[in-house]
């Protein structure tokens, strides 16, 4: 009877251990009845792997959508994470390539990538010199004439993909003439334009500012000024072939500051050809440069 009781106790303990073991093993089995969900993650940027700095890579389209599948918990966790999709351009030459987009997500399944392929244009990067053209706007004030206009430097270097460099039709510097009254230097930026006068903004410029040198000249004024004489010896009188003459001078000079005279020093009695001298600011011109004088003894 005692032996029978011991057997019952042993069997009960064995049964309990078997139940615990079964529960443990069952808990380790995947729950195949957990429902799965799908979610589309939109506008994920496509990254380039294996790029070369001597080339530009243009990816079209630049973003894709990822459709993922997994448990609700997995879906919720993935929505707020950053996702990475890539194309591999290693060992590819310049030109147009259709490449497969790849991605990997731990803990779930990528059901699809839309689109699955993208177009990658590989374009070599180079540098080219372009001369600077100058365009003027506005009008110089009245009485001012444009004599010359130049850019310094006269050309600039643009760097970028060959296809973009081929778009460049002109490099243009613009200068407004409205308020320019004297020669000056103006700092301005250049515009890089295509054949339709649209800006080409994808290129690097070695120098964005240039100096435009504007050379102008104010229109000359003409006026009549009397001719004086100096150093006539005592006891003589003089007759000038003309008593006045026409002078030409810049508008920044007052006619009152201009004097014309002939120097009669050391001239004897008789007729002489003498030079007309100008006393006044630079830029004054008198023609003719010489006149006739007659020196006679005063009666």
C-alpha positions in Angstrom: 0.0 0.0 0.0 2.8 2.4 0.8 4.5 1.5 -2.6 1.3 2.3 -4.4 1.1 5.7 -2.8 4.7 6.5 -3.8 3.9 5.6 -7.4 1.0 7.9 -7.5 3.2 10.8 -6.2 5.9 10.1 -8.7 3.5 9.9 -11.6 1.9 13.2 -10.6 5.2 15.0 -10.5 6.2 13.5 -13.9 2.9 14.6 -15.4 3.4 18.2 -14.1 6.9 18.4 -15.5 5.7 17.1 -18.9 3.0 19.8 -18.9 5.5 22.6 -18.1 7.8 21.3 -20.8 5.0 21.2 -23.3 4.0 24.8 -22.5 7.6 26.0 -22.8 8.0 24.3 -26.2 4.7 25.6 -27.5 5.6 29.1 -26.4 8.7 29.0 -28.6 6.8 28.2 -31.8 5.9 31.0 -34.1 2.4 32.1 -34.0 1.3 31.5 -37.6 -2.1 33.0 -36.9 -0.7 36.6 -36.3 -2.3 38.8 -39.0 -0.1 40.6 -41.4 -0.6 44.1 -42.8 0.9 46.2 -45.6 1.8 49.8 -45.7 3.2 52.0 -48.5 6.0 54.4 -47.6 6.1 57.2 -50.1 8.7 59.5 -51.6 11.8 57.7 -50.4 15.0 59.3 -51.9 17.1 57.1 -54.1 20.8 57.1 -53.0 23.8 56.5 -55.3 26.4 53.9 -54.3 29.9 53.9 -55.8 29.8 57.4 -57.3 32.9 59.1 -58.8 33.4 62.8 -58.1 34.4 63.4 -61.7 30.9 62.6 -62.8 27.4 63.8 -62.2 24.6 61.3 -61.6 21.0 62.3 -62.5 18.4 59.8 -61.2 14.9 59.8 -62.6 12.6 59.5 -60.7 14.5 60.7 -57.7 12.2 59.0 -55.2 10.3 55.7 -55.0 7.6 54.1 -52.9 8.2 51.1 -50.7 5.4 48.6 -49.9 6.2 46.7 -46.7 4.4 43.7 -45.2 4.5 42.5 -41.6 2.8 42.5 -38.2 1.0 45.6 -37.0 3.8 46.2 -34.5 6.4 46.0 -37.3 4.4 48.3 -39.5 4.0 50.9 -36.8 7.7 50.9 -36.0 8.7 51.2 -39.6 6.5 54.2 -40.5 8.5 56.7 -38.5 11.9 55.4 -39.4 14.3 56.6 -42.1 14.4 54.2 -45.1 17.2 53.8 -47.5 16.9 52.7 -51.1 20.0 52.6 -53.4 21.3 52.0 -56.9 24.8 50.8 -57.5 26.8 52.7 -60.2 30.2 51.2 -59.7 32.1 50.4 -62.8 29.5 52.1 -65.0 30.6 54.4 -67.9 29.1 57.7 -68.9 25.7 57.5 -70.6 22.1 56.4 -69.7 21.5 53.3 -67.5 18.4 51.6 -66.2 19.2 50.3 -62.8 17.4 48.2 -60.2 16.5 49.8 -56.9 17.3 47.8 -53.8 16.5 48.1 -50.1 16.5 45.9 -47.0 14.3 46.0 -43.9 14.9 43.9 -40.8 12.0 42.2 -39.2 9.6 42.5 -42.2 9.2 41.9 -45.8 9.6 44.4 -48.7 6.7 43.5 -50.9 7.6 45.8 -53.7 9.4 49.0 -54.7 7.6 51.3 -57.1 9.1 51.8 -59.5 11.6 49.0 -59.3 14.0 50.5 -61.9 15.2 54.1 -62.3 17.1 55.8 -65.1 20.5 57.1 -64.2 22.3 59.5 -66.5 26.1 59.6 -65.9 27.6 62.8 -67.2 31.4 63.7 -67.0 32.2 67.0 -65.2 34.7 69.4 -66.9 35.6 73.1 -67.1 35.2 75.6 -69.9 36.1 79.3 -70.4 33.5 81.7 -71.6 33.9 85.3 -72.6 31.8 87.9 -70.8 29.4 89.9 -73.0 28.3 93.3 -71.7 24.7 94.6 -72.1 23.8 98.2 -71.3 20.4 99.4 -70.1 19.2 103.0 -69.8 20.6 106.1 -71.4 23.6 108.3 -70.6 22.6 111.8 -69.5 22.5 114.5 -72.2 25.9 115.8 -73.1 27.7 112.5 -72.2 29.1 110.2 -74.8 30.1 106.5 -74.3 33.7 106.0 -75.5 34.4 102.5 -74.3 33.1 99.7 -72.0 35.1 96.6 -71.0 34.9 93.7 -68.4 37.7 92.7 -66.0 38.3 89.8 -66.2 37.2 89.4 -69.8 36.2 85.7 -69.3 35.2 83.3 -66.6 35.5 79.6 -66.0 32.4 77.4 -65.6 32.6 73.9 -64.2 29.9 71.2 -64.4 28.4 68.4 -66.4 29.1 68.5 -70.1 25.4 68.5 -71.0 24.9 71.6 -68.8 27.9 73.4 -70.3 26.5 72.8 -73.7 23.4 74.7 -72.8 25.3 77.9 -72.1 24.7 80.4 -74.9 26.2 83.5 -73.2 27.7 84.9 -70.0 26.2 88.4 -69.5 27.1 91.4 -67.4 24.5 94.2 -67.3 25.3 97.9 -66.7 22.7 100.7 -66.2 23.9 103.9 -67.9 21.2 106.2 -66.6 23.3 108.1 -63.9 26.8 107.8 -65.3 28.3 111.3 -65.9 32.0 110.4 -65.8 34.3 107.5 -66.4 33.9 104.9 -63.7 34.2 101.2 -62.6 31.2 99.2 -61.6 31.2 95.8 -59.8 28.4 93.6 -61.0 27.4 89.9 -61.1 27.2 87.8 -64.3 24.2 85.8 -65.6 24.7 82.5 -67.3 22.1 82.1 -69.9 20.9 79.5 -72.4 19.7 80.2 -75.9 16.3 81.2 -74.6 17.7 83.7 -72.1 16.9 81.4 -69.2 19.4 81.1 -66.3 21.6 78.0 -66.1 22.1 77.5 -62.4 23.6 74.1 -62.2 27.2 75.2 -62.9 30.0 76.4 -60.6 31.6 79.8 -61.4 35.2 80.6 -60.6 34.3 84.3 -60.2 30.8 85.6 -59.7 31.6 89.3 -59.6 33.3 91.3 -62.4 34.4 94.9 -62.8 32.9 96.8 -65.7 35.0 99.8 -66.8 32.9 102.5 -68.4 34.7 105.3 -70.3 32.6 108.3 -71.1 33.3 111.8 -72.4 31.2 114.9 -71.8 30.3 116.7 -75.0 32.4 119.8 -75.6 31.1 123.4 -75.4 32.2 126.1 -77.8 32.4 129.8 -76.9 34.1 133.0 -78.0 37.0 134.4 -76.0 38.9 137.6 -76.6 42.6 137.5 -77.4 44.9 139.6 -75.2 48.5 140.5 -75.7 51.4 140.8 -73.2 55.0 142.2 -73.2 54.6 144.8 -75.9 57.6 147.1 -75.8 57.0 150.7 -74.7 56.5 153.1 -77.5 54.9 150.5 -79.8 51.4 149.5 -80.7 50.0 146.3 -82.1 47.3 145.1 -84.4 46.0 141.5 -84.1 44.7 139.7 -87.2 41.7 138.7 -85.0 40.5 140.1 -81.7 38.8 136.9 -80.4 38.6 133.2 -81.2 36.4 130.2 -80.6 37.4 127.8 -77.8 36.2 124.3 -77.2 36.1 123.0 -73.6 34.5 120.3 -71.4 31.3 121.3 -69.6 33.0 121.1 -66.2 35.0 124.2 -67.1 33.7 127.8 -66.8 34.4 130.0 -69.8 35.4 132.8 -67.3 38.4 130.7 -66.3 39.8 130.6 -69.9 42.2 133.3 -71.2 43.8 133.6 -74.6 46.9 135.7 -75.2 49.9 136.3 -77.4 53.3 137.0 -76.0 55.1 139.9 -77.9 58.3 139.7 -75.9 61.4 140.4 -78.0 59.4 141.1 -81.1 60.5 144.0 -83.3 58.5 146.4 -85.5 56.9 144.6 -88.4 54.5 141.7 -89.1 54.9 138.4 -87.1 53.2 135.1 -86.8 52.7 134.2 -83.1 51.2 131.3 -81.2 48.0 131.9 -79.2 48.5 130.6 -75.7 45.8 129.4 -73.4 45.7 130.2 -69.7 43.2 127.9 -67.9 42.3 124.3 -67.1 43.3 121.4 -69.2 41.0 120.3 -72.0 40.6 123.7 -73.7 41.3 123.8 -77.4 41.7 127.0 -79.6 42.0 127.1 -83.3 43.8 128.4 -85.2 46.8 128.0 -83.0 48.6 131.0 -84.6 47.6 134.5 -85.6 49.3 137.5 -87.4 50.4 140.6 -85.4 51.7 143.9 -86.8 53.9 145.9 -84.4 54.3 149.6 -85.2 56.0 152.5 -83.5 53.5 154.7 -81.9 53.3 158.1 -83.4 
